[in-house]
Amino acid sequence: MQQVLDVSNEVAAELAGVEDGVLDALRERLDCTIALRGNRLTLGGDDEHVTAARAVLDELVEIVEGGHQIGPDTVGAVLNALDQADDLRDVFDDVVWRHRGKNITPKTINQKRYVDAIRAGTVTFGIGPAGTGKTYLAMALAVSALSDGAVGRVILTRPAVEAGERLGFLPGDLLAKVDPYLRPLYDALYDMLDAERLTGYMERGTIEVAPLAFMRGRTLNDSFIVLDEAQNTTPEQMQMFLTRLGFGSKMVVTGDVTQIDLPREQASGLIQVRDILAGIDAISFVEFGNDDVVRHTLVQRIVEAYKRHAEETGTARRR
């Protein structure tokens, strides 16, 4: 079976982007031949695969014509949406934060559910592999809440776990020693705010980036608090963090239970907390899978390979 689809210049340009690899992703995921010449897209293969490919391409055309950019991850999002009978425009039209013409939006159905859970709840856990947007979306929502006046400050924190290096041997004072652990949070902030504006926020304490140990003894009112890399907290640290919650505040906890840097004999607070807090109102858990990875397609394959290895060898962490 063969189908020919005429598309606009805009759609053809998005599909043909060499770096994005959209056509390669379509061919890989849809198991049919896809050729683009000018504005004409030709699909070939058995009836079932060509019909499925046409449905995906119709969705992609609507997304591009709606003003959105697409990439290989969009193909997976469309496939998941069609499987689950969800309207993908509800996902891509949900702009979490906008900076310098760049829209930060969910890229998968699960990311949309995560965003909705954070907005609706008080404490939200985002658990899943690297590259699923857990921390980035949480920080975008935090910056948005600050900008809208929904909270008075944003607090971003991570445990400073000695992953192969001892803090005592690193140069500088305590803040200098833990800075490498916090650097990814700073990088994300600079991606969302102008440097001058961010500097002003941080000088006034409106945005605070600090190691988890700095949270002890505090009550955090009127704040949006994000705990990143939570798989590296002990159960005691997790309890300490969660009990910092004050009035008018919201918490998001993110982590990947397959990348725990704690000693093997030390339990992870993120694994334990699911059993303790499941079922409590205003606390939600959103689980991400390999299909939610929105980095380079090779990252998704790496994640899947490590998952298979852990399952086959029985080396997955249980505590």
N, C-alpha and C positions, 0 to 999 in steps of 0.2 A: 504494500500500500504506500502511496505517496500523496502528501498534501503540500500545497504551496500557499504561503501566507505573505501578503504584501504589508510592510510595516513602514512607519514614518521614518524620516531621517533621524529624529531624536532617538527613537527606539533602536534603530539599526546601529547607531553610534554606541549606545549603552551595551548592546549585545556583543558588539565587535571589539570592545575594549580588551586589548591583549593582556594587560596587567591584571584586570579583574578576573579573566578566565571564565566568564559566564557561559559561553558556548561549550567549553570543555566540561564544566560542571553539568550542563544540561545533557551532554552526550553520555557522561558517566552515570548520571542518576536515572536517565530515562531509557537507556538501552535502545537507542535508535540513531540513525544517521541524521545529522543536522548540518545544512550548508547555508551560508549567508552570502549572497552576491548582490551587492548594492542594497536595494530595499526589499529584495525578495528572499524569503526564508523557505527552504525546502526540507520537509521531514520525510524520512523513509524508514520502512521497517514493517513488522507485522501490525495488523490492525489494532491490537490492544495497546501496544507501545506508542504508536503514532497518535492514537486518540488521547492517551494520557498526556503525551508531549504537547499536543495542541491545547489542552486544558491549562497546562502550566504556562505556556507561552501567552495565552489570552490573559491570564492573570498578570504576568510580567508586563505586558503591553499597558494594561490599565494602571499599574503601579508607576511606570515611567511617565505616562501621560498625566498622572496626578502630581507630577513634579518631584518624584523620589528617584534617587540613584539606586542602582541595583548592583549586586555582586554575587559571587558563588553561594554565599550564605542565604541569599534571597531565594535561590532555587529550592534549598531545603525547607525554608519557611513556607513557600508556596505548597510544596508537596505535603507538609504536615497539616497546613490549613485545609487543603482539599480532603485529606484523610479524616480530619476532625470536623468538617463542615463549618469551619470558622471563616468569617469575612476578613481577609488579610488586610484590607484597607483600615479596619479598626486598629490593627497593630501599627502599621507604618504611619498612620495619621496622628498617632499619639506622641506629640513632641514633648519630651520630658524637659529638655533645656535647649536653648538656641544661643550660639555664640559665634560671632563673625560669619554669619551665613551658614554655619554648620548646624544641622538638626541632630540632636541625640534622641533616638527613638528605639523602641524595642525592635529586635531583628528576627525574633522567633515568637511563636505562640506562647512558649513557656516564659520568655522574658516579659511579655505583656502581662501574664498572670502574676509574675513577680512584682512588676511595677504597680499593678492594681492592689496586690496584697500589702505593699508598703504604704500606699496611700490610705487604705482602709483600716489598717491595723496599728497597733502600738509597738509591738516587737515582732520583727520578721527575720527569719533565718533563711538565707540563700545558700544552699549546699550543692556543690557540684564541681566538675573538673575545671581546669584553667581554660580561659578564653571564652567563658560563657556570659561574660558581662556582669557578673554579680556585683563586683565592687564599683565598676564604672557607672552603672545605672543608679546604684545607691547614692553615690557621690553627686551625680547629676540631680537626683531628686532632693538631696540635701541643699545644694546650691539654689535650686529652684524655690524650695521652702523658705530659705533665708531671704531671697530676693522678693518674694511675695509677702514677707512679714509674718509667715505662719510660725516661725521660730525666731529667737533672738540671736542664736549662735549655732555654729556647726562644730562638732568635735569628731575628729578622725583619729583612730588609734589602732595599734597593732602590738602583739606581744613581741618582745625583742629576744627571740630564741637564738641561742648560739649554734647556728647551722654550720659547724665546721670551724668556727673562729671563736676564740674567747674574747669577750668584751674587754677584759683587763689588759690584753695585749694590743688593743687598738689605740691609736694616738688620740689625744684631746680629752676634754671633760666628758661628763656623762652624755650630754646632748650630742656632742660630736660623735661619740661612740655608737649611739643608737640611730644617728641620721641615716645610715645606709638602709636600715630596716624600714624607715618611713619615706624614703625617697620616691617610691612608686606612687604614694599618695600625693606628694607634692607635684609630681609629673602630671597626674590626672587633673589636679586643680588648675595648673597652668594651661591645660587644654580647654578648660571651661570658663576661665576668667582672665581678663587683661591683667598683666603683671602689676601695674600700678594699683588697680583696684584690690587685687589679692593681697598685696603688701599692706595696704591700709587696713583691710580686714584682720590680718594676722597681727599687726602692731596693736590694734585695739582689743585683740582677744576675741573678736567676733568669729573668726575661724581659728581653731586650735588643732594642731597636729602633734600628737604626743604618744610616747610608749604607754602600754597598758598599765604599767606600774604607777603612772602618774594619776590614775583614776581612783586609787584607793582613798577612802575616807571622804569622798566628795558626794554631793547630791546634785545631779545635773537637771535643773529645771529649764523649761522653755528652750530645749535644745534638740537638735537632730544629731544623733550619735551613731557613728558607723564603726564597728569592730571588724577589722579585716584579718585574714589569716587565722581565723578563730580555731582551726584545727590544732594550733600550737599553744592553746591555753590548757592549763590543768583544770580539773573540775572545780577546784577552789577559786581559781582566777575567773572562770566563767560565772560562778555564783557571785563573786565580788562585783564583776562588771554589771551583771543584770540588776543587781540591787542598788546600782547608782541611779536608776531611773527616777526622775522627778516629775513634778506636775507639768503638763503641757509639752512633754517630750516624746520623742519617737526614737526607737532603736532599730538598727539593722545589723545583723551578724552574718558575716560571709566566711566561707571556708571550703576547703577541699580535703575530705577525709582520706584521700589517697596520697596526700603529700604532707604527712606529719613528720616534723623534725624533732619531736620529743624523744627521749630515750625509750627504747622498746618496752621497758617495764612501767613507764609512766602513762596513765590513762589520759585520753584526750577529752577535754571538756565538751567539745563539739559533738563527739560521738555519744557521750553520756547524756547530754541535755535533751536529745530527742526523746529518750525514754522517760525523762523526768517531767517535761513540760508539755508533751503531746496532749491535746484535748483541752487546754486552757484557753478560754475566750481571749480574743485580742492578741493571741500569739499564733503565728502561722509559720509553717515550714514549706518552702518551695524547693523541690529537688530538680536539679538540672542534669541532663544527660549529655552524651557525646553529640547528639544531634543539635544541641544548643551552642556548640563551639562555633564562634563567628570570627576567629582569626584565620590565618592561612589554612587552606584545606589540609596541608600536611600536618598541622597541629592536631586536627581531628583524628587523623590516622594514628598519630603518636599516642594520643590519649586512649584510643581503642586498643592499641597493641599492648600498652601497659596494663590496661584493665584485664585483657585476656591472660596476660602473663601472671597477674596476681591471682586470678581465679584458678588457673591451671596448677600453680605452684602452692596455692593455699597461703600466700604471704600477705594477704590483705589484713589491715589492722582491724581488730574486733573491739578495741577498747580505747 
